[in-house]
Amino acid sequence: MKAFVFPGQGAQFVGMGQDLYESNAQVHDMMEQANNILGFRITDLMFNGTEDDLKKTSVTQPAIFIHSVALARAMGDEFKPDMAAGHSLGEFSALVATGAMTFEDGLKLVSARAQAMQEACEINPSTMAAVLALPDEKVEEICNSVDGVVVCANYNCPGQIVISGENEAIDAACAKALEAGAKRALKLKVGGGFHSPCMEPARAKLAEAIANTKFSTPICPVYQNVDAKPHTAPEEIKANLIAQLTAPVRWTQSVKNMIADGATEFVELGPGKVLQGLVSKIDRSVAVSGRQ
């Protein structure tokens, strides 16, 4: 069985999607539609912008979403997923690619999400850090022992967890992780503490936008970040998308569950190869490939 997976923030690169835009009429029209919906030419930034342009949350998230959905569209009849999942932002790409919502609605939600997250970062100065080579339970224990807000935000693969929270709490947790034997505890260049209580202001705004968006039953189960389980019911999908902003991304658990449910091949659609690497670290027995 084939699982299609979609990357999140951090995978962007200058020139992303340009070859598809120039070679595929359907993708060309879809990207021009995106420019109109957003009110600025995001394609100019994707194709010819600077790395700093692409790092802005308000640009990064729509750009990765557009590129990922374009790759699925360009596959035409070849896109036949038995199951799908996306990492954080990638969950929106997965839902649009599998027909749970329209491209237009998905892009509007992604744009609203990016804006709300940016505003939440300004309200609550916060950050994230990657902790390498410690068991999940040890990292959770460290987060619980630190004053202030710090939580496990991304369970990426065994031995790789991203923590998220207030700046001072992250510094304290990184110091404790290194004392406990972590190979590295490295602060990330991100706008704020995503997937933590620091995103609570954004969650309320996103909840309203999601409530006003029409969702349909996807063509295959989508394994959502919040509980790592397969979902097809529109109301469940909506509730999980809202919860996702302040809850951890359970990527390791999602991949393990997909394999347990029969996935033997994972195809990453979107910029970069991050998810291919993570899937291989979670289970080396499955085939991985990608299109970018």
N, C-alpha and C positions, 0 to 999 in steps of 0.2 A: 504493500500500500504506500501511496505517495503523500507526503506532508509538505505543504508549501509554507515557508516562514518569511516574515517581513521584519527588517531591521528598524531600530530606533535611532534616537539622536546620537550624533557622533560619527556616523558613517558617511556624511556628506563630503563631496569633493568638487572642485571647480571643473566644469564641463559635464557634470552629471546630466544624463538624459538627452544630450544634444544629438547624438547619432540617431536615437529613436525619433526625435522631433523632425529630423531632416529626411528620414527614410520611410516613415510610416504615417500615412495620411490621417488615420484614426487618432494616433497619438498626437500629431500636430494639432488637430482640431481640439482635442481634449486639453492640451496645454494652453492653447489660446483661450479656451473657456476658463481655465484657471486664472489667467491674467485678468480677464474681465471680472470674475467673481471677487478676486482680491483687490482690484482697483489699482494695481501696479504690475509692471512686467517682471514677474518673478523669474521667468525664463531667462531674462538678461542676466540676472544675478547667478542663476544656476550655471549658465554656459560661460559667462565672461566676468563674473564678479570676483572679488578678492576672497581669500579664506576668512578674513574678518567679517565680510558681508554675510557669508554663509554660516558664521557662528552665532549670529543673532537668533535667539529663540523664535522670534516672529517670522524669520525667513527659513531657518533650518527645518522646523517641523513641517510646514507646507511643502518645502522642496523635496524632502525625503518621501513624504506621502505621495506626491505627484509622480515622482520617479518610480516608486514601487508599484503603484497602480498601473502606470504606463507599461511597465514590463509585463504585468499580467495580461493587460489588454493586447499587447503585441503578440503574445503567444497564441491568441485566437482559440481554436478548438483544442490546442495542445494543453491548455490550462484546464486540467481535470483533477482537482484535488480530492483526496479521500478525507483529508482533514487539513486544518490550517491554524496558524498562530502568529502573533506578532509581539515583538519585544517593546513594551511601553507604547510609544507613539505608533509602532508597527501594528498594534492591534487594530487601529483604525484602517490601515492599509488592508489588513487581512479581511476585515468586515466588508469593505467596499469591493474588494476583488472577488469575494464569495457571494456578493449580491445582497448582503444584509442591509445596505443603504446605498443610495446613489452617489456617484462621484461628487456631484455638486454639494449634496448635504454633508458628505464626509469632509470635503475641503473646508466648508464653513465651520464645522465642528473643530477640525484641527486648528484652524486659524483662531477661533475663539479660545480654544484650550491654550494655545501658545501665548496669546495675549493675557489671559487670566494668570497663567504661570509666571509670566514676566512681572505682572503687577504684584503677585504674591511674594516674589523674590525681593521686590523693593520694600514691601511691608515688613517682611521677616528676613533680615540678612542671614543667609544660610549657605551650606555647601555640601559636597559629597566627597567620599574617599574610597579608594579600592583597597581591600585588605586581602592579601594573598597568602595561601598556605596555612590557614587555620581552619579547623572544623567549624561548620555552621554554628553548632551549639556554643562553641567558645566565643565566637563573635557576638552572638546574641547575649551571652552572659556579660561580656564587656560593656555592651550598649546599656544593659540594665543597671550596671554598676556606676555609670557616669551621671553626674548632675547635669540637668538641662535636657534638651530634646536631641536624642540621637537614636536611630533605629536602623535595622537591616532593610535596605531598600531594593537591592537586586540580588537574587540568588542566581548568579550567572552560570556557574558550573562548580563541581566540587573543588574547594580550595580557592574560589574567587567570589567574594561577596563585596558589594558596594554598600557602604553605610551612608546615611543622610541625616542632616539636622543642623542645629545651630553651630556657628563657627567655633566657639570655645569648646563645646561638647565634642565636636568632631576632632579637634586637636587633642583633647584628653583621651578620647577613645583610640586614636592612632598611636599615642604614646603607650597606652596599655596593651594594644595589640602587638607592638614591637617587643615589649617586655615579655609577652606571652609566647614569643617565638615566631611571629608573622615574618614571612620573607620580605614583605613590603607593606607599608600602609601609606598610600600615596593620595594626596588631595587631587581632585579632578578639576579641570578647567570647565566648570559648568556655571550657569547663571544662579543656581540656588539648590536648596535641599529638596529635590524632587522625590516623590513617593514617600513622603514623611508628613507628620502633622503640620509642618511649616507650609504645606500647600492647601491648608483648610480654606483660606479665602478664595482660592481658585476653584475648589470643589463646588462651592455654592453656585458660582457663576456657570460652571460647566453643567451642573445638574439642570439648570433652567434651560440651557440650550439643547441638551439631550432630550429633555421632556417634550420639547417642541419639534423634534425631528422624527420622521417616520422610519421605522425599522421593519424589515421583512425577515422571513426565515432564510438563512444562508443555504447555499447549495451543498454544504458539508458542515460537520461540526467545527466550531472555532474554540480552541482551547484558550481560555482567558487567563490573564496574568494573576488575577486576584485569588483564584482557587485552583488553578492549573487543571481544571476540568472542562470537558467538552460541552458547548452550549449551542442550541439552535433556537430557543424560544426568545422572541424579540424583547419581552419585558425583562427576562434574566440578563440578556446581553446589555441592555441599557443600565440596569442597576450595577452591573459589574464594571462598566466603563466609568461610571461616576465614582465608585469606590476606589478605582485604580489609582487616582491621583494621590491619595494619601496612604495607600497600602503598598506592600512590597510586590515586586515583579518576581513571581515564582517560576523562573525560566527552567531551572534544573528539573523541578517537579513536572512542569508542562511537557518537556521533552521525554522524560521517563514514562509519563502516562501515555503519550502518543505512541511510543514504542511498545508499551504493554498492550495497547489497543490495536497493534498490527502494523505500525509504520516501519518500513524497511528502507525508505529513501526520503531524504530531506532536500528540498530545493529552496535556496534563498533567493528572493526577488527584491532587489533594491541595491543601493550603493554599498560598496565594501564587501568584506567576507567575514565579518565578526561572528555572525550566527553559525556559519559553517564550522568555524573554529570551536565555538562553544559546544555545538552538538557532538563533534568528534571527541571532545574532552569528557562529555557526559557518557557517551557509549560509542566505542570505536567500531562496533560491529555493523553500524548502519552506513549506507552510502550517502555522501553529501556532495552537492554541486550548487551552482548559483548562476544567476544572470545579472549583470549590472551595466 
